[in-house]
Amino acid sequence: MDNLYATTEAGLVDRGEQWGATVTPTDVTAVFEQLNLEGRATVDLDHACAGLAAWLAGAWDRLGEEEIALLTSVGATLWREGHYKRRY
């Protein structure tokens, strides 16, 4: 994992392509965890949801049906959790 990624102020830098490494879902989950542990997961849920929505809108035509279903499900989860935090 340490060989694949470096975190910077701008975010995650993928070094895997440079070395021909394959990134797995476990690798990505570890990045999520590491950014959180470092206190760098500082975007609130509303901004995360809005950022995903903006990215998804721009990428929509390039994505397949399964990718859209997965990413809109993630967006719905972000929205629900943000809505819950605002209410309580």
PyMOL CGO cylinders between C-alpha atoms (Angstrom):
from pymol import cmd
from pymol.cgo import CYLINDER

trace = [
    CYLINDER, 0.00, 0.00, 0.00, 2.72, 2.48, 0.91, 0.3, 1, 1, 1, 1, 1, 1,
    CYLINDER, 2.72, 2.48, 0.91, 4.32, 1.80, -2.45, 0.3, 1, 1, 1, 1, 1, 1,
    CYLINDER, 4.32, 1.80, -2.45, 1.17, 2.68, -4.35, 0.3, 1, 1, 1, 1, 1, 1,
    CYLINDER, 1.17, 2.68, -4.35, 0.14, 6.01, -2.88, 0.3, 1, 1, 1, 1, 1, 1,
    CYLINDER, 0.14, 6.01, -2.88, 1.43, 9.20, -1.41, 0.3, 1, 1, 1, 1, 1, 1,
    CYLINDER, 1.43, 9.20, -1.41, -0.89, 11.70, 0.19, 0.3, 1, 1, 1, 1, 1, 1,
    CYLINDER, -0.89, 11.70, 0.19, -0.30, 15.38, -0.40, 0.3, 1, 1, 1, 1, 1, 1,
    CYLINDER, -0.30, 15.38, -0.40, -2.14, 18.54, 0.53, 0.3, 1, 1, 1, 1, 1, 1,
    CYLINDER, -2.14, 18.54, 0.53, -3.93, 18.26, -2.81, 0.3, 1, 1, 1, 1, 1, 1,
    CYLINDER, -3.93, 18.26, -2.81, -5.02, 14.71, -2.04, 0.3, 1, 1, 1, 1, 1, 1,
    CYLINDER, -5.02, 14.71, -2.04, -4.02, 11.26, -3.13, 0.3, 1, 1, 1, 1, 1, 1,
    CYLINDER, -4.02, 11.26, -3.13, -1.26, 10.73, -5.67, 0.3, 1, 1, 1, 1, 1, 1,
    CYLINDER, -1.26, 10.73, -5.67, -1.42, 7.40, -7.47, 0.3, 1, 1, 1, 1, 1, 1,
    CYLINDER, -1.42, 7.40, -7.47, 2.05, 5.99, -7.95, 0.3, 1, 1, 1, 1, 1, 1,
    CYLINDER, 2.05, 5.99, -7.95, 0.72, 2.57, -8.95, 0.3, 1, 1, 1, 1, 1, 1,
    CYLINDER, 0.72, 2.57, -8.95, 0.44, 3.41, -12.65, 0.3, 1, 1, 1, 1, 1, 1,
    CYLINDER, 0.44, 3.41, -12.65, 4.05, 4.49, -12.68, 0.3, 1, 1, 1, 1, 1, 1,
    CYLINDER, 4.05, 4.49, -12.68, 5.11, 1.04, -11.42, 0.3, 1, 1, 1, 1, 1, 1,
    CYLINDER, 5.11, 1.04, -11.42, 2.45, -0.94, -13.27, 0.3, 1, 1, 1, 1, 1, 1,
    CYLINDER, 2.45, -0.94, -13.27, 0.68, -1.90, -10.03, 0.3, 1, 1, 1, 1, 1, 1,
    CYLINDER, 0.68, -1.90, -10.03, -2.97, -2.91, -9.84, 0.3, 1, 1, 1, 1, 1, 1,
    CYLINDER, -2.97, -2.91, -9.84, -5.13, -1.01, -7.38, 0.3, 1, 1, 1, 1, 1, 1,
    CYLINDER, -5.13, -1.01, -7.38, -7.67, -3.11, -5.50, 0.3, 1, 1, 1, 1, 1, 1,
    CYLINDER, -7.67, -3.11, -5.50, -10.82, -2.11, -3.59, 0.3, 1, 1, 1, 1, 1, 1,
    CYLINDER, -10.82, -2.11, -3.59, -8.92, -2.98, -0.40, 0.3, 1, 1, 1, 1, 1, 1,
    CYLINDER, -8.92, -2.98, -0.40, -6.19, -0.50, -1.39, 0.3, 1, 1, 1, 1, 1, 1,
    CYLINDER, -6.19, -0.50, -1.39, -8.76, 2.24, -1.92, 0.3, 1, 1, 1, 1, 1, 1,
    CYLINDER, -8.76, 2.24, -1.92, -10.50, 1.47, 1.38, 0.3, 1, 1, 1, 1, 1, 1,
    CYLINDER, -10.50, 1.47, 1.38, -7.12, 1.69, 3.10, 0.3, 1, 1, 1, 1, 1, 1,
    CYLINDER, -7.12, 1.69, 3.10, -6.62, 5.14, 1.54, 0.3, 1, 1, 1, 1, 1, 1,
    CYLINDER, -6.62, 5.14, 1.54, -10.02, 6.25, 2.90, 0.3, 1, 1, 1, 1, 1, 1,
    CYLINDER, -10.02, 6.25, 2.90, -9.02, 4.99, 6.35, 0.3, 1, 1, 1, 1, 1, 1,
    CYLINDER, -9.02, 4.99, 6.35, -5.56, 6.59, 6.21, 0.3, 1, 1, 1, 1, 1, 1,
    CYLINDER, -5.56, 6.59, 6.21, -6.90, 9.99, 5.18, 0.3, 1, 1, 1, 1, 1, 1,
    CYLINDER, -6.90, 9.99, 5.18, -9.40, 9.80, 8.04, 0.3, 1, 1, 1, 1, 1, 1,
    CYLINDER, -9.40, 9.80, 8.04, -6.72, 8.76, 10.56, 0.3, 1, 1, 1, 1, 1, 1,
    CYLINDER, -6.72, 8.76, 10.56, -4.52, 11.65, 9.42, 0.3, 1, 1, 1, 1, 1, 1,
    CYLINDER, -4.52, 11.65, 9.42, -7.41, 14.04, 10.01, 0.3, 1, 1, 1, 1, 1, 1,
    CYLINDER, -7.41, 14.04, 10.01, -7.48, 14.93, 6.34, 0.3, 1, 1, 1, 1, 1, 1,
    CYLINDER, -7.48, 14.93, 6.34, -11.03, 13.75, 5.64, 0.3, 1, 1, 1, 1, 1, 1,
    CYLINDER, -11.03, 13.75, 5.64, -12.21, 17.26, 6.40, 0.3, 1, 1, 1, 1, 1, 1,
    CYLINDER, -12.21, 17.26, 6.40, -14.86, 17.74, 3.71, 0.3, 1, 1, 1, 1, 1, 1,
    CYLINDER, -14.86, 17.74, 3.71, -18.29, 17.75, 5.31, 0.3, 1, 1, 1, 1, 1, 1,
    CYLINDER, -18.29, 17.75, 5.31, -21.01, 15.48, 3.95, 0.3, 1, 1, 1, 1, 1, 1,
    CYLINDER, -21.01, 15.48, 3.95, -22.82, 18.26, 2.08, 0.3, 1, 1, 1, 1, 1, 1,
    CYLINDER, -22.82, 18.26, 2.08, -19.66, 19.25, 0.21, 0.3, 1, 1, 1, 1, 1, 1,
    CYLINDER, -19.66, 19.25, 0.21, -18.76, 15.61, -0.45, 0.3, 1, 1, 1, 1, 1, 1,
    CYLINDER, -18.76, 15.61, -0.45, -22.23, 15.00, -1.88, 0.3, 1, 1, 1, 1, 1, 1,
    CYLINDER, -22.23, 15.00, -1.88, -22.10, 18.17, -4.01, 0.3, 1, 1, 1, 1, 1, 1,
    CYLINDER, -22.10, 18.17, -4.01, -18.61, 17.32, -5.26, 0.3, 1, 1, 1, 1, 1, 1,
    CYLINDER, -18.61, 17.32, -5.26, -19.65, 13.80, -6.21, 0.3, 1, 1, 1, 1, 1, 1,
    CYLINDER, -19.65, 13.80, -6.21, -22.76, 15.15, -7.95, 0.3, 1, 1, 1, 1, 1, 1,
    CYLINDER, -22.76, 15.15, -7.95, -20.70, 17.65, -9.96, 0.3, 1, 1, 1, 1, 1, 1,
    CYLINDER, -20.70, 17.65, -9.96, -18.15, 15.01, -10.95, 0.3, 1, 1, 1, 1, 1, 1,
    CYLINDER, -18.15, 15.01, -10.95, -20.86, 12.48, -11.78, 0.3, 1, 1, 1, 1, 1, 1,
    CYLINDER, -20.86, 12.48, -11.78, -22.74, 14.99, -13.95, 0.3, 1, 1, 1, 1, 1, 1,
    CYLINDER, -22.74, 14.99, -13.95, -19.57, 15.63, -15.94, 0.3, 1, 1, 1, 1, 1, 1,
    CYLINDER, -19.57, 15.63, -15.94, -18.74, 11.93, -16.30, 0.3, 1, 1, 1, 1, 1, 1,
    CYLINDER, -18.74, 11.93, -16.30, -22.29, 10.62, -16.83, 0.3, 1, 1, 1, 1, 1, 1,
    CYLINDER, -22.29, 10.62, -16.83, -21.96, 10.03, -20.59, 0.3, 1, 1, 1, 1, 1, 1,
    CYLINDER, -21.96, 10.03, -20.59, -18.71, 8.08, -20.13, 0.3, 1, 1, 1, 1, 1, 1,
    CYLINDER, -18.71, 8.08, -20.13, -20.03, 5.75, -17.41, 0.3, 1, 1, 1, 1, 1, 1,
    CYLINDER, -20.03, 5.75, -17.41, -21.79, 2.45, -17.78, 0.3, 1, 1, 1, 1, 1, 1,
    CYLINDER, -21.79, 2.45, -17.78, -25.13, 1.59, -16.26, 0.3, 1, 1, 1, 1, 1, 1,
    CYLINDER, -25.13, 1.59, -16.26, -23.57, -0.36, -13.35, 0.3, 1, 1, 1, 1, 1, 1,
    CYLINDER, -23.57, -0.36, -13.35, -21.14, 2.46, -12.58, 0.3, 1, 1, 1, 1, 1, 1,
    CYLINDER, -21.14, 2.46, -12.58, -23.96, 4.99, -12.54, 0.3, 1, 1, 1, 1, 1, 1,
    CYLINDER, -23.96, 4.99, -12.54, -26.03, 2.76, -10.26, 0.3, 1, 1, 1, 1, 1, 1,
    CYLINDER, -26.03, 2.76, -10.26, -23.14, 2.35, -7.83, 0.3, 1, 1, 1, 1, 1, 1,
    CYLINDER, -23.14, 2.35, -7.83, -22.11, 6.00, -7.77, 0.3, 1, 1, 1, 1, 1, 1,
    CYLINDER, -22.11, 6.00, -7.77, -25.67, 7.32, -7.40, 0.3, 1, 1, 1, 1, 1, 1,
    CYLINDER, -25.67, 7.32, -7.40, -26.12, 4.88, -4.51, 0.3, 1, 1, 1, 1, 1, 1,
    CYLINDER, -26.12, 4.88, -4.51, -22.99, 6.33, -2.88, 0.3, 1, 1, 1, 1, 1, 1,
    CYLINDER, -22.99, 6.33, -2.88, -24.36, 9.83, -3.48, 0.3, 1, 1, 1, 1, 1, 1,
    CYLINDER, -24.36, 9.83, -3.48, -27.70, 8.89, -1.95, 0.3, 1, 1, 1, 1, 1, 1,
    CYLINDER, -27.70, 8.89, -1.95, -25.89, 7.54, 1.12, 0.3, 1, 1, 1, 1, 1, 1,
    CYLINDER, -25.89, 7.54, 1.12, -23.86, 10.73, 1.47, 0.3, 1, 1, 1, 1, 1, 1,
    CYLINDER, -23.86, 10.73, 1.47, -27.01, 12.82, 1.12, 0.3, 1, 1, 1, 1, 1, 1,
    CYLINDER, -27.01, 12.82, 1.12, -28.92, 10.70, 3.67, 0.3, 1, 1, 1, 1, 1, 1,
    CYLINDER, -28.92, 10.70, 3.67, -26.11, 10.89, 6.23, 0.3, 1, 1, 1, 1, 1, 1,
    CYLINDER, -26.11, 10.89, 6.23, -25.75, 14.64, 5.73, 0.3, 1, 1, 1, 1, 1, 1,
    CYLINDER, -25.75, 14.64, 5.73, -29.52, 15.09, 6.05, 0.3, 1, 1, 1, 1, 1, 1,
    CYLINDER, -29.52, 15.09, 6.05, -29.52, 12.99, 9.24, 0.3, 1, 1, 1, 1, 1, 1,
    CYLINDER, -29.52, 12.99, 9.24, -26.69, 15.08, 10.75, 0.3, 1, 1, 1, 1, 1, 1,
    CYLINDER, -26.69, 15.08, 10.75, -28.54, 18.31, 9.96, 0.3, 1, 1, 1, 1, 1, 1,
    CYLINDER, -28.54, 18.31, 9.96, -31.71, 17.05, 11.65, 0.3, 1, 1, 1, 1, 1, 1,
    CYLINDER, -31.71, 17.05, 11.65, -30.09, 15.68, 14.81, 0.3, 1, 1, 1, 1, 1, 1,
]
cmd.load_cgo(trace, "trace")
